[in-house]
């Protein structure tokens, strides 16, 4: 791990907005205007989720609430109260004005307690994240990044006149509140858009989306029951062809048809609790519609710098489709071994069964790749059904059947996935459904991208406000304000005569 030793040099080299300050401002190190109070190393054996004293841990900073308690001796442990400024000293170095309950502070969390006679806590809360991000971006680590209280104490803060600090913090509060309102409105719109997406998917696979089309073409459509019979026949024939190929490769010539008795009929649909379908439609299980439903390799392979892409859940959740941008690679030899069980190809359907559950992606590429155990593969008997099957599996009608299991990390089990039921209609109507649904879904995708762009703009606007604020241009200067230079002299004089414990130390506050 490499640590940042000279924060001032780092800021001068990479700090951008952190390097500037108004002509009438000064600079002061954080340790000269605030105490950095380190957390307490509680013995891990005393932690639990309900009894004892609440303890603020690193993960709670972003969550905004405490989820851990400690039962045991807490003498000497520092505390945090509503409105205190806290920093996580591992990971992403998050900070916030604490809005949760009174709690004790765990190790690797610190409380920043400024002398508000010289530095506004509200302004410090706005200034601190920029410094923390800069240090985090330039600290390399093999596992978890760590931040020291000494580094925090060395942050060279801009020092406006004290009364200007209050005006600046108040103005930033006002502008950020407006942005907050806009972001809440965006979130409401995003939820409505997602509800609309789910409505489209549900209407697609329940026949509502193509009701008029079906009425016009009903006399020439194959029934779902007839289609299912054809699929089951094709499924069995494909199995028999594959079995004969295996026997031929071994030099075996079957004397009779008894080997066909080894064929296992797929599970039929249990329609208990399922909704009524349009006339001519039937429920079919995923297993009935597929030649195989399997998952990827169960052991973590040895990765190589270049080779065959190895797809995991994160490659399904990175965006629409299957992302090949950031993944590991395996050797062609390992891939050849893995494909004896799982051979993804164009027209197959992938489903995440671990982690983020139920994400569905149709394979629309000829790129050769392997998959991990966290990804399930559904190979349709009829390749012409791939898009409709992917649409159906993504719909709330089928998603609600994907009930995860497990007491800790939950998973979708393959045997359950095979039994999940899909509404089946004629191939012609499947095409009409996909085409109609896609028109709606494309519009939804475009709208969502616009919302994401607006959310990014919101984040950029916050940074712009902070940049303007800490350049001294956001609020007017008042000639009657005590100059920052005088304030700086007063800070220096106070420190020179102060015989108490240095403020950058590890002073702990005992809670009752």
C-alpha positions as CSV (number, residue, x, y, z in Angstrom):
1,X,0.0,0.0,0.0
2,X,1.2,3.5,-0.7
3,X,0.3,6.3,1.7
4,X,-0.1,10.0,1.0
5,X,2.6,11.8,3.1
6,X,2.4,15.4,2.0
7,X,-1.2,16.5,1.4
8,X,-0.2,20.0,0.5
9,X,2.0,18.8,-2.4
10,X,-0.7,16.4,-3.5
11,X,-3.3,19.3,-3.6
12,X,-0.9,21.5,-5.5
13,X,-0.4,18.8,-8.1
14,X,-3.9,17.4,-8.4
15,X,-6.2,19.4,-6.3
16,X,-7.8,21.6,-9.0
17,X,-10.5,23.5,-7.1
18,X,-8.8,22.8,-3.7
19,X,-5.7,24.8,-4.7
20,X,-7.3,28.2,-5.0
21,X,-8.6,30.6,-2.4
22,X,-9.9,34.1,-2.4
23,X,-7.4,37.0,-2.2
24,X,-8.7,38.0,1.3
25,X,-8.7,34.4,2.6
26,X,-5.8,32.5,4.4
27,X,-5.0,28.9,4.8
28,X,-4.9,26.9,8.0
29,X,-4.3,23.2,8.8
30,X,-7.3,21.3,10.0
31,X,-5.4,20.2,13.1
32,X,-5.0,23.8,14.1
33,X,-8.8,24.5,14.2
34,X,-10.2,21.1,15.1
35,X,-9.6,17.9,17.1
36,X,-9.4,14.6,15.2
37,X,-10.9,12.2,17.7
38,X,-10.1,8.5,16.9
39,X,-12.6,5.7,17.6
40,X,-12.1,2.9,20.1
41,X,-10.9,-0.6,19.5
42,X,-13.8,-2.6,20.9
43,X,-13.2,-6.3,21.4
44,X,-15.1,-8.0,18.6
45,X,-16.6,-10.6,21.0
46,X,-18.9,-7.9,22.5
47,X,-20.6,-6.9,19.2
48,X,-24.2,-7.9,18.6
49,X,-27.3,-6.5,16.9
50,X,-29.5,-5.5,19.8
51,X,-28.0,-5.4,23.3
52,X,-25.7,-2.8,24.9
53,X,-24.4,0.5,23.6
54,X,-24.9,1.5,19.9
55,X,-21.6,1.7,18.1
56,X,-21.0,3.7,14.9
57,X,-18.9,1.7,12.4
58,X,-17.6,2.6,9.0
59,X,-20.5,1.1,7.1
60,X,-22.9,3.2,9.2
61,X,-21.6,6.5,7.8
62,X,-23.2,6.0,4.4
63,X,-26.2,4.2,5.8
64,X,-26.9,7.0,8.2
65,X,-28.0,4.7,11.1
66,X,-26.3,2.4,13.6
67,X,-26.9,-1.4,13.3
68,X,-24.4,-2.7,15.8
69,X,-24.3,-2.7,19.6
70,X,-21.5,-3.5,22.1
71,X,-22.1,-5.2,25.4
72,X,-19.1,-4.8,27.8
73,X,-16.7,-2.2,29.2
74,X,-17.0,1.0,27.2
75,X,-14.9,3.3,29.5
76,X,-12.9,5.7,27.6
77,X,-14.7,5.2,24.3
78,X,-15.5,8.4,22.5
79,X,-19.0,9.2,21.3
80,X,-20.8,10.9,18.5
81,X,-24.0,12.9,18.7
82,X,-26.5,14.2,16.2
83,X,-24.8,16.9,14.1
84,X,-21.2,15.7,14.8
85,X,-18.8,15.5,11.8
86,X,-17.6,11.9,11.3
87,X,-15.1,10.3,8.8
88,X,-14.6,6.7,7.8
89,X,-10.8,6.0,7.7
90,X,-10.9,2.9,5.6
91,X,-12.4,2.1,2.2
92,X,-13.8,5.1,0.4
93,X,-13.1,7.7,3.2
94,X,-16.8,8.8,3.5
95,X,-17.8,11.7,5.7
96,X,-21.0,13.3,6.9
97,X,-22.7,15.3,9.5
98,X,-24.1,12.5,11.7
99,X,-27.9,12.5,11.6
100,X,-28.5,9.3,13.6
101,X,-28.7,8.5,17.2
102,X,-26.1,9.1,19.9
103,X,-23.5,6.3,19.7
104,X,-19.9,5.3,20.5
105,X,-17.3,5.4,17.8
106,X,-15.6,2.2,16.6
107,X,-12.0,2.2,15.5
108,X,-11.2,3.4,12.0
109,X,-13.9,6.0,12.4
110,X,-13.0,9.5,13.7
111,X,-15.0,12.5,14.8
112,X,-13.8,16.0,13.7
113,X,-14.6,18.5,16.4
114,X,-13.8,22.1,15.1
115,X,-13.4,25.1,17.4
116,X,-16.4,26.9,16.0
117,X,-15.2,30.2,17.2
118,X,-12.7,30.0,14.4
119,X,-14.0,27.5,11.9
120,X,-17.7,26.7,11.0
121,X,-18.5,23.0,11.3
122,X,-21.0,23.3,8.5
123,X,-18.4,24.8,6.1
124,X,-15.9,22.1,7.2
125,X,-18.5,19.4,6.3
126,X,-18.6,20.9,2.7
127,X,-14.8,21.3,2.4
128,X,-13.8,17.9,3.8
129,X,-15.1,15.5,1.1
130,X,-13.0,17.1,-1.6
131,X,-9.8,16.5,0.4
132,X,-10.8,12.9,1.3
133,X,-11.6,12.0,-2.3
134,X,-8.2,13.4,-3.5
135,X,-6.3,11.4,-0.9
136,X,-8.4,8.3,-1.7
137,X,-7.7,8.7,-5.4
138,X,-4.0,8.8,-4.8
139,X,-3.7,6.1,-2.2
140,X,-3.1,2.6,-3.7
141,X,-3.9,-0.5,-1.8
142,X,-4.0,-4.2,-2.5
143,X,-7.0,-4.8,-0.2
144,X,-8.5,-1.9,1.8
145,X,-7.3,1.7,1.9
146,X,-6.5,3.3,5.2
147,X,-6.4,6.9,6.3
148,X,-4.5,8.3,9.3
149,X,-5.7,11.0,11.6
150,X,-2.4,12.7,11.0
151,X,-3.2,13.0,7.3
152,X,-6.6,14.5,8.1
153,X,-5.0,17.0,10.5
154,X,-2.7,18.1,7.8
155,X,-5.4,19.1,5.3
156,X,-4.7,22.8,4.4
157,X,-8.1,24.3,4.7
158,X,-9.1,27.6,3.1
159,X,-9.8,30.1,5.9
160,X,-12.4,32.8,5.1
161,X,-13.3,35.5,7.7
162,X,-15.4,33.8,10.4
163,X,-18.7,35.6,9.5
164,X,-18.1,35.0,5.8
165,X,-17.8,31.3,6.6
166,X,-21.4,31.3,8.0
167,X,-22.7,33.2,5.0
168,X,-20.9,30.8,2.6
169,X,-22.2,27.7,4.4
170,X,-25.7,29.1,4.5
171,X,-25.6,29.8,0.7
172,X,-24.4,26.3,-0.1
173,X,-27.1,24.9,2.1
174,X,-29.7,26.9,0.2
175,X,-28.4,25.8,-3.2
176,X,-28.0,22.2,-2.2
177,X,-31.5,22.1,-0.8
178,X,-32.8,23.1,-4.3
179,X,-30.7,20.4,-5.9
180,X,-32.1,17.9,-3.3
181,X,-35.6,18.8,-4.3
182,X,-34.8,18.2,-7.9
183,X,-33.1,14.9,-7.1
184,X,-36.2,13.7,-5.2
185,X,-38.3,14.7,-8.1
186,X,-36.0,12.7,-10.4
187,X,-36.3,9.7,-8.1
188,X,-40.0,9.8,-8.2
189,X,-40.0,10.0,-12.0
190,X,-37.5,7.1,-12.2
191,X,-39.8,4.9,-10.0
192,X,-42.7,5.8,-12.3
193,X,-40.7,4.9,-15.4
194,X,-39.8,1.5,-13.8
195,X,-43.4,0.9,-13.0
196,X,-44.3,1.6,-16.6
197,X,-41.6,-0.8,-17.8
198,X,-43.0,-3.5,-15.6
199,X,-46.5,-2.8,-16.9
200,X,-45.3,-3.2,-20.4
201,X,-43.6,-6.5,-19.7
202,X,-46.7,-7.8,-17.9
203,X,-49.0,-6.7,-20.7
204,X,-46.7,-8.3,-23.2
205,X,-46.8,-11.8,-21.7
206,X,-50.4,-11.8,-20.6
207,X,-51.7,-11.0,-24.1
208,X,-52.9,-7.4,-23.4
209,X,-50.3,-5.8,-25.6
210,X,-51.4,-7.8,-28.7
211,X,-55.1,-8.3,-27.9
212,X,-56.2,-6.4,-31.1
213,X,-53.6,-8.1,-33.2
214,X,-54.7,-11.5,-31.9
215,X,-58.4,-10.9,-32.7
216,X,-57.5,-10.0,-36.3
217,X,-55.4,-13.1,-36.7
218,X,-57.0,-15.7,-34.5
219,X,-58.2,-18.0,-37.2
220,X,-54.7,-18.6,-38.6
221,X,-52.8,-19.0,-35.4
222,X,-51.3,-22.2,-34.0
223,X,-52.5,-22.8,-30.4
224,X,-50.0,-22.7,-27.6
225,X,-50.9,-26.3,-26.8
226,X,-50.0,-27.4,-30.3
227,X,-46.8,-25.4,-30.2
228,X,-45.8,-27.0,-26.9
229,X,-46.4,-30.4,-28.3
230,X,-44.1,-29.6,-31.3
231,X,-41.5,-28.3,-28.9
232,X,-41.6,-31.4,-26.7
233,X,-41.3,-33.6,-29.8
234,X,-38.3,-31.6,-31.0
235,X,-36.8,-31.6,-27.6
236,X,-36.9,-35.4,-27.4
237,X,-35.6,-35.8,-31.0
238,X,-32.6,-33.5,-30.2
239,X,-31.8,-35.6,-27.2
240,X,-32.0,-38.8,-29.2
241,X,-29.7,-37.4,-31.9
242,X,-27.2,-36.3,-29.2
243,X,-27.3,-39.7,-27.5
244,X,-26.7,-41.6,-30.8
245,X,-23.8,-39.3,-31.5
246,X,-22.3,-40.1,-28.1
247,X,-22.8,-43.9,-28.7
248,X,-21.2,-43.6,-32.2
249,X,-18.2,-41.8,-30.8
250,X,-17.7,-44.8,-28.4
251,X,-18.2,-47.3,-31.3
252,X,-21.5,-48.5,-29.9
253,X,-24.4,-49.4,-32.2
254,X,-27.7,-49.9,-30.4
255,X,-29.5,-53.2,-31.0
256,X,-32.9,-51.9,-30.1
257,X,-34.7,-48.8,-28.8
258,X,-34.4,-49.5,-25.1
259,X,-31.9,-46.8,-24.8
260,X,-34.6,-44.3,-25.5
261,X,-36.2,-45.1,-22.2
262,X,-33.5,-43.1,-20.5
263,X,-35.0,-39.9,-21.7
264,X,-36.4,-37.9,-18.8
265,X,-39.6,-36.0,-19.6
266,X,-39.5,-32.4,-18.4
267,X,-41.7,-31.2,-15.5
268,X,-45.1,-30.1,-16.6
269,X,-46.6,-26.7,-15.5
270,X,-48.3,-26.5,-12.1
271,X,-50.8,-23.7,-12.7
272,X,-51.9,-23.4,-9.1
273,X,-52.0,-19.7,-8.3
274,X,-51.2,-18.6,-11.9
275,X,-53.4,-16.2,-13.7
276,X,-55.8,-17.0,-16.5
277,X,-54.3,-16.7,-20.0
278,X,-56.0,-15.7,-23.3
279,X,-57.8,-18.4,-25.3
280,X,-55.2,-20.4,-27.2
281,X,-52.4,-19.8,-24.7
282,X,-50.9,-22.3,-22.2
283,X,-48.5,-22.3,-19.4
284,X,-45.2,-24.2,-20.0
285,X,-42.2,-24.7,-17.7
286,X,-38.8,-23.4,-18.5
287,X,-37.6,-27.0,-18.6
288,X,-40.2,-27.9,-21.3
289,X,-39.1,-25.1,-23.5
290,X,-35.4,-25.8,-23.1
291,X,-32.9,-28.5,-24.1
292,X,-30.9,-27.7,-21.0
293,X,-31.0,-25.4,-17.9
294,X,-27.6,-25.4,-16.2
295,X,-25.2,-23.0,-14.5
296,X,-21.6,-22.3,-15.1
297,X,-18.5,-23.8,-13.7
298,X,-18.6,-24.4,-9.9
299,X,-14.9,-23.8,-9.1
300,X,-13.1,-20.5,-9.5
301,X,-10.7,-21.0,-12.5
302,X,-7.2,-19.8,-12.9
303,X,-7.3,-16.4,-14.7
304,X,-4.9,-15.4,-17.5
305,X,-4.1,-12.0,-18.9
306,X,-5.7,-12.8,-22.3
307,X,-7.9,-15.7,-23.4
308,X,-11.5,-16.6,-23.4
309,X,-13.8,-14.1,-21.6
310,X,-15.2,-15.4,-18.3
311,X,-18.7,-13.9,-17.6
312,X,-20.1,-13.5,-14.1
313,X,-23.1,-11.7,-12.6
314,X,-21.4,-8.3,-12.8
315,X,-21.2,-8.6,-16.6
316,X,-25.0,-9.0,-16.7
317,X,-25.7,-6.0,-14.3
318,X,-23.2,-3.5,-15.8
319,X,-25.9,-2.3,-18.3
320,X,-28.1,-3.6,-21.1
321,X,-26.9,-6.8,-22.7
322,X,-23.7,-8.6,-21.7
323,X,-20.8,-6.4,-20.9
324,X,-17.4,-7.6,-22.0
325,X,-15.5,-4.5,-20.9
326,X,-14.3,-5.5,-17.5
327,X,-13.9,-9.2,-17.0
328,X,-11.4,-12.0,-16.3
329,X,-10.1,-14.4,-18.9
330,X,-9.5,-18.2,-18.9
331,X,-7.4,-20.5,-21.0
332,X,-8.9,-22.1,-24.1
333,X,-8.2,-25.5,-22.5
334,X,-10.3,-24.6,-19.4
335,X,-13.0,-23.2,-21.7
336,X,-13.2,-26.4,-23.6
337,X,-13.6,-28.4,-20.4
338,X,-16.3,-26.0,-19.0
339,X,-18.3,-26.1,-22.2
340,X,-18.9,-29.9,-21.8
341,X,-21.5,-28.8,-19.3
342,X,-22.3,-25.2,-20.2
343,X,-21.9,-24.0,-23.8
344,X,-23.3,-20.4,-24.2
345,X,-24.1,-19.4,-27.7
346,X,-26.2,-16.9,-29.7
347,X,-29.9,-17.3,-28.8
348,X,-29.3,-18.7,-25.3
349,X,-30.7,-16.9,-22.3
350,X,-28.6,-16.1,-19.3
351,X,-30.0,-15.5,-15.8
352,X,-28.2,-14.3,-12.7
353,X,-28.8,-16.8,-9.9
354,X,-26.5,-15.4,-7.2
355,X,-25.9,-11.8,-6.0
356,X,-28.3,-9.6,-7.9
357,X,-31.0,-12.2,-8.7
358,X,-33.1,-12.6,-11.8
359,X,-31.3,-10.4,-14.3
360,X,-32.0,-11.8,-17.7
361,X,-29.9,-11.4,-20.8
362,X,-30.4,-12.9,-24.3
363,X,-27.1,-13.8,-25.9
364,X,-27.0,-11.7,-29.1
365,X,-23.3,-12.1,-29.9
366,X,-21.1,-14.8,-31.5
367,X,-18.3,-14.0,-29.0
368,X,-17.0,-17.2,-27.4
369,X,-17.2,-17.1,-23.6
370,X,-17.7,-19.2,-20.5
371,X,-19.8,-18.5,-17.4
372,X,-19.4,-18.8,-13.7
373,X,-21.7,-20.8,-11.3
374,X,-23.5,-17.5,-10.4
375,X,-25.0,-17.4,-14.0
376,X,-27.6,-19.9,-15.3
377,X,-28.0,-20.8,-18.9
378,X,-31.3,-21.6,-20.6
379,X,-31.0,-23.1,-24.1
380,X,-34.3,-22.8,-26.0
381,X,-35.4,-25.8,-28.0
382,X,-36.6,-23.4,-30.7
383,X,-34.0,-20.7,-31.3
384,X,-36.8,-18.5,-32.8
385,X,-38.3,-18.3,-29.3
386,X,-35.1,-16.7,-27.8
387,X,-36.3,-13.1,-27.7
388,X,-39.8,-13.9,-26.4
389,X,-38.4,-16.2,-23.8
390,X,-36.0,-13.5,-22.6
391,X,-38.9,-11.0,-22.5
392,X,-41.0,-13.5,-20.5
393,X,-38.3,-14.3,-18.0
394,X,-37.8,-10.6,-17.4
395,X,-41.5,-10.0,-16.8
396,X,-43.1,-9.7,-13.3
397,X,-45.3,-12.6,-14.2
398,X,-42.3,-14.9,-14.2
399,X,-39.9,-13.0,-11.9
400,X,-42.4,-13.4,-9.0
401,X,-41.8,-17.2,-9.4
402,X,-38.1,-16.8,-8.9
403,X,-38.1,-17.2,-5.2
404,X,-34.6,-17.2,-3.8
405,X,-33.5,-19.6,-1.1
406,X,-30.7,-19.6,1.5
407,X,-30.4,-18.4,5.1
408,X,-27.4,-16.1,4.3
409,X,-26.6,-15.3,0.7
410,X,-29.6,-16.2,-1.3
411,X,-29.7,-18.0,-4.6
412,X,-32.1,-19.1,-7.3
413,X,-31.9,-22.9,-7.5
414,X,-31.8,-24.6,-10.9
415,X,-34.5,-27.0,-10.0
416,X,-36.8,-24.1,-9.1
417,X,-35.9,-22.3,-12.3
418,X,-36.7,-25.3,-14.4
419,X,-40.2,-25.4,-12.8
420,X,-41.0,-21.7,-13.3
421,X,-43.9,-21.2,-15.8
422,X,-43.9,-19.1,-18.9
423,X,-47.0,-18.1,-20.9
424,X,-46.9,-19.7,-24.3
425,X,-48.6,-18.5,-27.4
426,X,-48.1,-19.0,-31.1
427,X,-44.7,-18.2,-32.7
428,X,-46.4,-15.5,-34.8
429,X,-47.9,-13.8,-31.8
430,X,-44.5,-14.1,-30.0
431,X,-43.0,-12.0,-32.8
432,X,-45.7,-9.5,-32.6
433,X,-45.3,-9.3,-28.8
434,X,-41.6,-8.7,-29.0
435,X,-41.8,-6.1,-31.7
436,X,-44.6,-4.2,-29.9
437,X,-42.9,-4.4,-26.5
438,X,-39.5,-3.3,-27.9
439,X,-41.0,-0.1,-29.2
440,X,-42.2,0.8,-25.7
441,X,-39.0,-0.4,-24.0
442,X,-36.7,1.5,-26.4
443,X,-38.6,4.7,-25.5
444,X,-38.3,3.8,-21.8
445,X,-34.6,3.2,-22.2
446,X,-34.1,6.6,-23.9
447,X,-36.1,8.3,-21.1
448,X,-34.0,6.6,-18.4
449,X,-30.8,7.6,-20.1
450,X,-32.0,11.2,-20.0
451,X,-32.8,10.8,-16.3
452,X,-29.3,9.4,-15.6
453,X,-27.8,12.3,-17.5
454,X,-29.8,14.7,-15.4
455,X,-28.7,13.0,-12.2
456,X,-25.0,13.3,-13.3
457,X,-25.7,17.0,-14.1
458,X,-27.0,17.4,-10.6
459,X,-23.8,15.9,-9.2
460,X,-21.7,18.2,-11.4
461,X,-23.7,21.2,-10.3
462,X,-22.9,20.4,-6.7
463,X,-19.2,20.3,-7.5
464,X,-19.5,23.6,-9.4
465,X,-21.2,25.3,-6.4
466,X,-18.4,24.0,-4.1
467,X,-15.8,25.2,-6.6
468,X,-17.3,28.6,-6.8
469,X,-17.8,28.7,-3.0
470,X,-14.3,27.9,-2.1
471,X,-12.9,30.4,-4.7
472,X,-14.6,33.1,-2.7
473,X,-17.0,34.0,-5.4
474,X,-20.3,32.6,-4.1
475,X,-21.1,35.3,-1.5
476,X,-20.3,38.9,-1.1
477,X,-17.5,40.1,1.1
478,X,-18.4,42.4,4.0
479,X,-15.7,45.0,4.8
480,X,-16.7,44.9,8.4
481,X,-15.7,41.2,8.8
482,X,-12.6,40.5,10.8
483,X,-9.9,39.7,8.2
484,X,-8.8,36.1,7.9
485,X,-5.2,37.2,8.5
486,X,-6.3,38.6,11.9
487,X,-8.1,35.3,12.6
488,X,-5.1,33.4,11.6
489,X,-2.9,35.4,14.0
490,X,-5.3,34.8,16.8
491,X,-5.2,31.1,16.1
492,X,-1.4,31.1,16.2
493,X,-1.3,33.1,19.4
494,X,-3.8,30.8,21.1
495,X,-1.8,27.8,20.1
496,X,1.4,29.3,21.4
497,X,0.0,29.9,24.8
498,X,-2.1,26.8,25.0
499,X,-0.8,24.3,27.5
500,X,-3.5,21.7,27.0
501,X,-3.2,18.5,24.9
502,X,-2.5,19.3,21.2
503,X,-5.8,19.3,19.3
504,X,-4.6,16.9,16.6
505,X,-4.2,14.2,19.2
506,X,-6.4,11.3,19.9
507,X,-8.4,12.7,22.8
508,X,-11.4,10.5,23.6
509,X,-14.8,11.5,25.0
510,X,-16.4,9.2,27.5
511,X,-20.1,8.7,27.1
512,X,-22.5,8.1,29.9
